[in-house]
Amino acid sequence: SDGLNYLAFHGAMPARELHPTGGTGQFGISPKNGDGYLEVEEQGAPWNQTQRARWTAEDGIRRMTEIWGTRANSSVIAAQAHLWAGYSNRALGENMCEAVIDGGANQPRTVFLTAAEAHFSKAIEVAAASGTSATATTVVTAAKAGRAAVRVHLGNWSGAVSDAAGVATTFAYRMPYYNRGDDSEFNRIAWASFRQPYKTHTVWGTWYETYYKAANDARVKWTDSGVKGDGSLTCCGSVPFYRQEKHALRESPINLSSGREMRLIEAEDQLVKGNWQAAMTTINALRTASGVATLTATSLAEAWTFLKRERGIEFWLEGRRLGDLNRWKAGNTPGALDPKETVGSTSHLLAQNLCFPIPRGERDTNPNIR
């Protein structure tokens, strides 16, 4: 929960899901992060907390196997541990530039993704062997959805689509947060939006600002607080504080997987195959279900543009956008991003780092990093 808090919050800046206001104190945005950089010196928390989540789940599995023996292969508790190991590795694989496993050398980020795929597969196997309880059924479905997303990043489209087909559109598996404790338990983006007293980020200046005004799409809802944000920016001075409403409460959960994501995986698979008309049918079905106008594409490139935007809408402020932007850039896929999502004077981005680096703390304490 804490790792996802930081990935979603700090990653929202270079992805331009949010815009800084110049506030740099508690729950603030550093000037470099606001300009689109993810710095070795600044980004220890996303790495440390998500790596701890990975290690905790994987060591829990090791201990269960050591103590229980074969029972660990049919325990719904063990299946849940594999599911959380899968999601932790997926978060790392989608967001980090490189992988490091338990003090080892730096490796390609795909190491996290292949580990996630293996854990999701094991979660399905163990949950199915545990019986037919509601928990087991949920674990199987969530693991299929998580594995589908990982397979997209690994380029295994047939496997991704096969998994996606087994997940109903209405399904959602969420990271729970709570109205209690410190910021590892509550939704960090929500708390930083409450004006108590934090106003360090805003929807102003983002593509989501203009899109919501035009489409009234509740998936990216924001409200004008009527006040200015904290601080001041070199680009713009004092800017309006437009409060995101997706995470409206401290206990607002964050989606880890959903059936709607699965439909977008199926749509993207159609685009990869060149069948943009089928892709648009799937995209528009989701938009209709969301109560917003359908879109009309006239070419493959335009359909890719709409797919990229629709994934941005669905995954807004969920810590998923950097991974998408990274893989699309690496694959040189067709379709355009909005100028407010790319480096330039319109977005006020000076750079757009699309992954989190190995932070200074890991580099200083791990002699195996090259």
Summary of the structure (lengths in Angstrom):
residues: 370
radius of gyration: 20.2
end to end distance: 29.7
largest distance: 62.6
contacts: 1275
relative contact order: 0.16
helix: 52%
strand: 9%
